[in-house]
Amino acid sequence: MTIRTANVTDADQLAALSETLGYPVESEVIRRRLERLLPKPDHVVFVAETKPSLVAGWIHAAEHDILEVGCFCEILGLVVAADRRGEGIGRSLVEQVEHWAAERGLNRVSVRSNVARTESHPFYERSGYVRVKTQHAYRKALDNL
Ligand SMILES: CC(C)(COP(=O)(O)OP(=O)(O)OC[C@H]1O[C@@H](n2cnc3c(N)ncnc32)[C@H](O)[C@@H]1OP(=O)(O)O)[C@@H](O)C(=O)NCCC(=O)NCCS
């Protein structure tokens, strides 16, 4: 298995895995997002390639700079193909993000995981992440502005 930075040509496979994650997104939309995100120095998308051109997982992370908190890295998305779980792919992707963050001088990686994603909770704990709080998530559509 190889962990490498994502390419725009991975869009189809990233879209298929996003559906597994519960976010059905068309390949073309993922392709446009990759075109926008990949040049940004404060964002990173890594993929796990198990055979040439076969992507079994991806992770997206970013550096945040928050007024009251300062700079830190957050994992924004992570998924491993359902038939490739339990092989260490998820951990390798997280470790790659940790190295990326450390190279940027960041000293913390955070991740928010839906309470419904029960498989991810022991996974993060096995990877050294400590649950620090439980939150409510709020959202407002700006249809009327
Ligand atoms: C969570 C997820 C990324 C884990 O990926 P994975 O490749 O299967 O995980 P790994 O094989 O690298 O597992 C690493 C460790 O976590 C443990 N682990 C992984 N999934 C687990 C589970 N469901 N229950 C208990 N332990 C688990 C492994 O046993 C391993 O422990 P070890 O220290 O004994 O080796 C994968 O299950 C997934 O894609 N889930 C759906 C999407 C999701 O929840 N994403 C997270 C969004 S925040």
The ligand as a Gaussian input file, in Angstrom:
#p B3LYP/6-31G(d) Opt

LIG

0 1
 C      -13.029000       4.362000      10.854000
 C      -12.270000       3.765000       9.661000
 C      -11.635000       4.900000       8.870000
 C      -11.166000       2.845000      10.192000
 O      -10.348000       2.457000       9.116000
 P       -9.575000       1.033000       9.109000
 O       -8.637000       1.032000       7.973000
 O      -10.573000      -0.076000       9.171000
 O       -8.798000       1.063000      10.489000
 P       -7.393000       0.357000      10.828000
 O       -7.388000      -0.997000      10.197000
 O       -6.266000       1.274000      10.477000
 O       -7.510000       0.198000      12.394000
 C       -6.603000       0.826000      13.329000
 C       -6.938000       0.356000      14.721000
 O       -8.298000       0.692000      15.033000
 C       -9.016000      -0.471000      15.371000
 N      -10.365000      -0.399000      14.800000
 C      -10.700000      -0.028000      13.540000
 N      -12.027000      -0.138000      13.368000
 C      -12.517000      -0.622000      14.534000
 C      -13.817000      -0.965000      14.979000
 N      -14.894000      -0.837000      14.170000
 N      -13.973000      -1.433000      16.249000
 C      -12.902000      -1.552000      17.067000
 N      -11.628000      -1.242000      16.699000
 C      -11.456000      -0.774000      15.450000
 C       -8.265000      -1.622000      14.721000
 O       -8.516000      -2.831000      15.372000
 C       -6.845000      -1.168000      14.877000
 O       -6.412000      -1.406000      16.206000
 P       -4.958000      -1.967000      16.600000
 O       -4.322000      -0.847000      17.336000
 O       -5.240000      -3.109000      17.450000
 O       -4.226000      -2.335000      15.349000
 C      -13.215000       2.898000       8.760000
 O      -13.902000       1.991000       9.565000
 C      -14.240000       3.723000       7.977000
 O      -13.961000       4.212000       6.880000
 N      -15.458000       3.886000       8.562000
 C      -16.565000       4.615000       7.898000
 C      -16.280000       6.093000       7.784000
 C      -15.926000       6.749000       9.110000
 O      -16.454000       6.450000      10.160000
 N      -14.982000       7.702000       9.015000
 C      -14.547000       8.486000      10.140000
 C      -15.185000       9.823000      10.013000
 S      -14.741000      10.880000      11.365000

